[in-house]
Amino acid sequence: MTFGSSGEPRPRMVSKEFLLLRDMIYEHAGLSFDGDAMSLFDRRLGERVAALGLRSFNDYYKYLRFNARGAVELEEAIERLTTKETYFFRQEYQLRSFAGELLPRLAMQNSDSKRLCIWSAGCSTGEEVYTLGMLVRESALFPSWEVRIIGSDICKSSIATARRGVYQAASFRVTSDVLRARYFREEADGMHVIDDVKQLCHFGQLNLLDGGRSSMVGRVDVVFCRNVLIYFDLRSRRRVIDTLLERLLPGGYLLLGHSESLLHLSTAFELVHLREDLVYRKPLINQRCDGRGRL
Ligand SMILES: C[S@@+](CC[C@H](N)C(=O)[O-])C[C@H]1O[C@@H](n2cnc3c(N)ncnc32)[C@H](O)[C@@H]1O
């Protein structure tokens, strides 16, 4: 690999530079990396150092901090360091519980307002959001309701992909042929989500650590925050969980990824046992646990 256009080899990251950049990413996005991530930083951000014609990662750090375009470049760095892995109907057992048990409860709970709002927090390229739209349509429980499914992610490019709603084979690794035929239209550039589902889904860029801006989402009945908290340490998780709790309506549900839980976090959530899954619920009367109620 060459440095800029001059043909010099690009600079290699040293530990001090790694620590500076790692802390900056952590402060901004809550993402927590251990020392093993230095080669990942070196590889993925090295391309940016070269593209900007900078002499070192230390210069890149200064660029992020002090250049007028630093904030834009920080987004670029985060784009490169996040894991975007996702696909339709991921964690099917949980979706069965959601469709079979939670949607009917919500249909009863909200029968007066006829409104349903679901938030996929950290939705990556949108597969989770459209999956929820398809499950709502499949349930046939919400005819002529106002249904909104909101997807948010810190990465702008993922949100652009989500808005487009066109997907390739890798997104369909567990989707049945029946659902694929029902909810997608095949075109030369890929599989397009049909308009009947697309119209339920809305996307926006949002850093989950930015508690203030998350009020844009409004109040929601359900939050899916799956395979996001695994990249955070306890402190960032706590901040994000507080935001999710704040956005949920009383009686609303929080669904996490299969390897995630609120263990070690004292929260106001109640644990709800469904047939195939454990989910969290915001109590109808919001009370903070006193420590004994730790989930
Ligand atoms: C592995 S994907 C999970 C996608 C989907 N929820 C799923 O389970 O298939 C994790 C996503 O979290 C997003 N993410 C990481 N840190 C974030 C933050 N601070 N705010 C919002 N999204 C974040 C990443 O950009 C990435 O798209």
The ligand as a MOL file (V3000), in Angstrom:
LIG
                    3D

  0  0  0     0  0            999 V3000
M  V30 BEGIN CTAB
M  V30 COUNTS 27 29 0 0 0
M  V30 BEGIN ATOM
M  V30 1 C -24.3570 -5.7250 14.2270 0
M  V30 2 S -25.3430 -4.3730 13.7460 0 CHG=1
M  V30 3 C -26.9290 -4.9130 14.3520 0
M  V30 4 C -28.0260 -4.7110 13.3480 0
M  V30 5 C -29.3970 -5.2670 13.7560 0
M  V30 6 N -29.8670 -4.6450 14.9720 0
M  V30 7 C -29.3610 -6.7550 13.9130 0
M  V30 8 O -29.3950 -7.2660 15.0300 0
M  V30 9 O -29.2850 -7.4510 12.8900 0 CHG=-1
M  V30 10 C -24.8600 -3.1430 14.9430 0
M  V30 11 C -25.2340 -1.7490 14.5110 0
M  V30 12 O -25.1100 -0.8570 15.6300 0
M  V30 13 C -24.7260 0.3960 15.1240 0
M  V30 14 N -24.1670 1.2420 16.1910 0
M  V30 15 C -22.9950 1.1010 16.8390 0
M  V30 16 N -22.8080 2.1060 17.7090 0
M  V30 17 C -23.8990 2.9010 17.6250 0
M  V30 18 C -24.2990 4.1000 18.2700 0
M  V30 19 N -23.5410 4.7080 19.1960 0
M  V30 20 N -25.4800 4.6540 17.9360 0
M  V30 21 C -26.2660 4.0580 16.9940 0
M  V30 22 N -25.9410 2.9200 16.3390 0
M  V30 23 C -24.7700 2.3480 16.6570 0
M  V30 24 C -23.7230 0.0470 14.0440 0
M  V30 25 O -23.5430 1.1080 13.1310 0
M  V30 26 C -24.3430 -1.1960 13.4220 0
M  V30 27 O -25.1090 -0.8900 12.3000 0
M  V30 END ATOM
M  V30 BEGIN BOND
M  V30 1 1 1 2
M  V30 2 1 2 3
M  V30 3 1 2 10
M  V30 4 1 3 4
M  V30 5 1 4 5
M  V30 6 1 5 6
M  V30 7 1 5 7
M  V30 8 2 7 8
M  V30 9 1 7 9
M  V30 10 1 10 11
M  V30 11 1 11 12
M  V30 12 1 11 26
M  V30 13 1 12 13
M  V30 14 1 13 14
M  V30 15 1 13 24
M  V30 16 1 14 15
M  V30 17 1 14 23
M  V30 18 2 15 16
M  V30 19 1 16 17
M  V30 20 1 17 18
M  V30 21 2 17 23
M  V30 22 1 18 19
M  V30 23 2 18 20
M  V30 24 1 20 21
M  V30 25 2 21 22
M  V30 26 1 22 23
M  V30 27 1 24 25
M  V30 28 1 24 26
M  V30 29 1 26 27
M  V30 END BOND
M  V30 END CTAB
M  END
